Every structure is written in C-alpha cells, then in structure tokens.
Amino acid sequence: MNVRDLLSLWEETAGGTLTADSFSVRLPIKDAARLKALSELYPRRSIEDLITDLLTASLDELESAMPYVRGSKVVARDELGDPLYEDIGPTPRYLSLTDKYLSNYKKHQDH
C-alpha cells in the first residue's frame, strides 16, 4: 500500500487483523492538526484508523526504499544467466525481524 492508495481506502471500510498491542504516541501539533482535518474529511475513519493506515503506508514505502547493498556471494542467476548477488544491506535483517515478530503475533492470535 502506498500513501496515494489511502484516499480511496478511506472512502471504503478497511479491515484486517489487529494485534492486542497498542502504542501510545505524542504527536507534533501540526501532525495532530492534520489528523483532525483528515478525520473531518473522512468521518467514517477514526483517528486511530487513520494513524494505522498512514503508518502502514509509511512502513511499506520505507521497506521499498531500503537500499540494496551488493555482497560478493552469488545467490541466484536471472533468466539470462547473469549473477544475482546477496543483499548485505539492512533489508534482509529487517525482513527477518519482521517475519520473527509476525510469527510471534500469529502464534498468540491462535491462542
């Protein structure tokens, strides 16, 4: 999901599996004002829903913007036979940690 997709999402109802965890944050006043404005523009979305959607879009964009850092190890070959090198940047570790925590959430959800 990207930020542009949010406007159409907010026109509909959004669903998804949520954790039992909650996070409390204090916002800069300009961001708080922006959220209030969005909640008035899209009254079917609570401020919490807006924050969740914005955070999801931001994390998706952050993940796609993480740099690829070419390592020396060839991990595969493309359709032309050219080598594909391992990524030694932050992305593999981030994805591994994300999978770890996602797995933990799913285990607790089943109980």
C-alpha positions as CSV (number, residue, x, y, z in Angstrom):
1,M,0.0,0.0,0.0
2,N,1.2,3.5,-0.7
3,V,0.1,6.8,0.6
4,R,-1.9,7.6,-2.5
5,D,-3.9,4.4,-2.0
6,L,-5.1,5.7,1.3
7,L,-7.6,8.2,0.0
8,S,-9.5,5.5,-1.9
9,L,-9.2,3.1,1.1
10,W,-10.7,5.7,3.4
11,E,-13.7,6.0,1.1
12,E,-14.5,2.4,1.9
13,T,-14.2,0.5,5.1
14,A,-10.9,-1.2,5.9
15,G,-10.4,-4.4,7.7
16,G,-7.5,-6.5,8.8
17,T,-6.1,-8.5,11.7
18,L,-5.1,-6.3,14.5
19,T,-2.8,-7.1,17.4
20,A,-3.9,-6.8,21.1
21,D,-0.9,-4.4,21.5
22,S,-1.5,-0.7,21.5
23,F,1.1,2.0,21.1
24,S,0.7,5.5,22.6
25,V,2.5,8.4,20.9
26,R,2.6,12.1,21.4
27,L,2.4,14.0,18.1
28,P,3.8,17.3,16.9
29,I,0.9,19.8,16.8
30,K,1.0,20.1,13.0
31,D,0.6,16.3,12.6
32,A,-2.3,16.3,15.2
33,A,-4.0,19.1,13.2
34,R,-3.5,17.1,10.0
35,L,-5.1,14.0,11.6
36,K,-8.1,16.1,12.9
37,A,-8.5,17.5,9.4
38,L,-8.4,14.0,7.8
39,S,-10.9,12.7,10.4
40,E,-13.3,15.5,9.5
41,L,-12.8,14.9,5.7
42,Y,-13.3,11.1,6.2
43,P,-15.7,10.8,9.2
44,R,-16.1,7.0,8.7
45,R,-12.5,6.6,9.7
46,S,-11.5,7.1,13.3
47,I,-8.2,8.9,14.1
48,E,-6.8,5.6,15.3
49,D,-7.7,4.0,11.9
50,L,-6.1,6.9,10.1
51,I,-2.9,6.6,12.1
52,T,-2.9,2.8,11.4
53,D,-3.4,3.4,7.7
54,L,-0.8,6.1,7.5
55,L,1.8,4.1,9.4
56,T,1.2,1.0,7.2
57,A,1.7,3.1,4.1
58,S,4.8,4.7,5.5
59,L,6.3,1.4,6.6
60,D,5.6,-0.1,3.1
61,E,7.3,2.8,1.5
62,L,10.2,2.6,3.9
63,E,10.7,-1.0,3.2
64,S,10.7,-0.4,-0.6
65,A,13.2,2.4,-0.2
66,M,15.7,0.4,1.9
67,P,19.0,0.3,0.0
68,Y,20.2,-2.8,-1.8
69,V,23.9,-3.3,-0.9
70,R,25.5,-5.8,-3.2
71,G,27.5,-8.5,-1.5
72,S,30.1,-10.8,-3.1
73,K,28.1,-14.0,-2.9
74,V,26.1,-15.1,-5.9
75,V,22.7,-16.4,-4.6
76,A,20.9,-17.0,-7.9
77,R,21.0,-16.3,-11.7
78,D,18.5,-14.4,-13.7
79,E,16.8,-15.7,-16.9
80,L,19.8,-14.5,-18.9
81,G,22.2,-16.3,-16.7
82,D,23.6,-13.2,-15.1
83,P,24.5,-13.4,-11.4
84,L,22.3,-12.1,-8.6
85,Y,24.2,-11.1,-5.6
86,E,23.2,-11.3,-1.9
87,D,21.9,-8.1,-0.3
88,I,24.2,-7.3,2.7
89,G,22.3,-4.1,3.5
90,P,19.6,-3.6,6.2
91,T,16.8,-5.1,4.1
92,P,17.4,-8.8,4.8
93,R,17.8,-8.3,8.6
94,Y,14.7,-6.1,8.6
95,L,12.6,-8.7,6.7
96,S,13.9,-11.4,9.0
97,L,13.0,-9.5,12.1
98,T,9.6,-8.6,10.7
99,D,8.9,-12.3,10.0
100,K,10.0,-13.2,13.5
101,Y,7.6,-10.7,15.1
102,L,4.8,-11.6,12.7
103,S,5.2,-15.2,13.6
104,N,5.0,-14.4,17.3
105,Y,1.8,-12.3,16.7
106,K,0.2,-15.1,14.7
107,K,1.1,-17.7,17.5
108,H,-0.5,-15.5,20.1
109,Q,-3.5,-14.8,17.9
110,D,-4.3,-18.5,17.7
111,H,-4.5,-18.9,21.5
